[in-house]
Amino acid sequence: MAFAEITRIGRRRLRMTQREFSEDVLHVPLSTYQGWEKKDSKEPNQATQNFVLVALAHPEIVKAVLEKT
């Protein structure tokens, strides 16, 4: 499952806007976060690291993703 899809589900579960999720959960500027969501992201390792941090902090996101698949 793509990073973008997982974070989209996470944002919905946390009831956050894209900007709130980027700044409050990932602690990165929105433009950087949007770049990570692109297929040709030049920083995939950073995106993966931040996703893992989100998953650890919000296990309900992981559960929602697993239930969806």
C-alpha positions as CSV (number, residue, x, y, z in Angstrom):
1,M,0.0,0.0,0.0
2,A,1.4,3.4,-1.0
3,F,2.5,5.9,1.6
4,A,-0.1,8.4,0.2
5,E,-3.0,6.0,0.7
6,I,-1.9,5.1,4.2
7,T,-1.5,8.7,5.3
8,R,-4.8,9.6,3.7
9,I,-6.5,6.9,5.8
10,G,-4.6,8.2,8.8
11,R,-5.7,11.8,8.3
12,R,-9.3,10.7,8.1
13,R,-9.1,8.6,11.2
14,L,-7.5,11.5,13.1
15,R,-9.9,14.0,11.5
16,M,-7.1,16.2,10.4
17,T,-6.5,18.3,7.3
18,Q,-3.5,17.6,5.2
19,R,-1.8,20.7,6.6
20,E,-2.5,19.7,10.2
21,F,-1.3,16.1,9.6
22,S,1.8,17.4,7.9
23,E,2.7,19.9,10.6
24,D,1.3,18.3,13.8
25,V,2.0,14.6,13.1
26,L,4.9,14.5,10.6
27,H,6.4,17.9,11.8
28,V,7.3,18.9,8.2
29,P,6.2,21.7,5.9
30,L,3.1,20.8,3.8
31,S,5.1,21.2,0.5
32,T,7.7,18.6,1.7
33,Y,5.0,16.2,2.8
34,Q,3.2,16.5,-0.6
35,G,6.5,15.8,-2.3
36,W,6.8,12.5,-0.3
37,E,3.4,11.4,-1.6
38,K,4.5,11.6,-5.2
39,K,5.6,8.4,-6.9
40,D,8.9,9.9,-7.9
41,S,9.7,11.3,-4.5
42,K,13.4,12.0,-4.2
43,E,13.2,11.4,-0.4
44,P,11.5,8.0,0.0
45,N,13.5,7.1,3.0
46,Q,12.4,10.2,4.9
47,A,8.8,9.4,4.0
48,T,9.2,5.8,5.3
49,Q,10.8,7.0,8.5
50,N,8.0,9.4,9.2
51,F,5.3,6.8,8.4
52,V,6.9,4.5,10.9
53,L,6.8,7.2,13.5
54,V,3.1,7.9,12.8
55,A,2.3,4.2,12.9
56,L,4.0,3.8,16.3
57,A,2.3,6.9,17.7
58,H,-1.1,6.0,16.2
59,P,-1.7,2.2,16.0
60,E,-5.3,2.8,15.2
61,I,-4.2,4.0,11.8
62,V,-2.4,0.7,11.1
63,K,-5.4,-1.2,12.3
64,A,-7.7,0.8,10.0
65,V,-5.5,0.1,7.1
66,L,-5.3,-3.6,7.8
67,E,-9.1,-3.8,8.2
68,K,-9.5,-2.1,4.8
69,T,-7.3,-4.6,2.9
